[in-house]
Amino acid sequence: MSSLPAAAAASSGIVEHHRVDAALSVPGGYDVRAGVFRRGATQWREEALHRGLKVIMLHGQVQSRIEDRAPMRLSGSTLFLAWNTGQAQGADAFEAGVEQQYTMVSLPETSLWPELGVDPDFFQQLDPQGGTGRPVVWHGAAGREARRIADQVRACAYDGAARSLYLAAKGLELAAMALAQAGQARIEPRVPQAAARELDAAHEARRRLLADLRQVPAAAALARDLGVHTRKLDQAFKRAFGVSMARCVQEARLIRGRDLILNGGLSVSEAAWHVGYAPAHFSVAFRRHFNASPSALR
């Protein structure tokens, strides 16, 4: 988001401003930012697309275009994601005089599959115009959960290491929310009963998996109870939520454990027990996921 030339702002008669509420940059290309700004004039501004995944929760009004595609008009609370693996250009024209609240997370291309387990094929299926070297773009109305996460990023009250850890976790949570919503929107138009049954099973599986993090059911037993083959259930789960069942449980356990330490006053061992981990395994997984020791939160 480049700054508007002073002459243009003055001629519009609208006072510009840009406030940054939260900012975190981690070596390797992971970035989380949040704030609010107002443009003095509605004009197109071009910039190179981020190489990797960018997710933006925007409450405002903007026209946006990628490469030679027709412009998209986004208004209100919108969740937007772009997946780009090459050299591509985009442009935005924010409506003059409108407060634009944003929360934005950028993830490098190299981290999604080897580190986070997000299959690149997932993105290829989101956007018929994208893939094979072209950017993949998706947007939809932001749900209540996405808006809540964005608000938490903007209102983060922690300092130091706790603040960095919190912003990193919330950025990943917002990205996961966008992938889940995009995946669900892609699946919903499919009419066949088998696909609908698998989608229902995936949502029920997620509910059961997260109901008690101390005693999570095995995937095979869960699939058997739901009347779906284990492989079909895991595939439907990935399409709906962007991650495997195992990854979903791991992330939920680590995020819940972090919250119990930060906000629940529990020790690392107590938090690990509450989310179904042995303390040593919890510390290793926590450090790998958040790049910090859970004991640093105390």
Summary of the structure (lengths in Angstrom):
residues: 298
radius of gyration: 20.5
end to end distance: 36.7
largest distance: 66.9
contacts: 947
relative contact order: 0.11
helix: 45%
strand: 25%
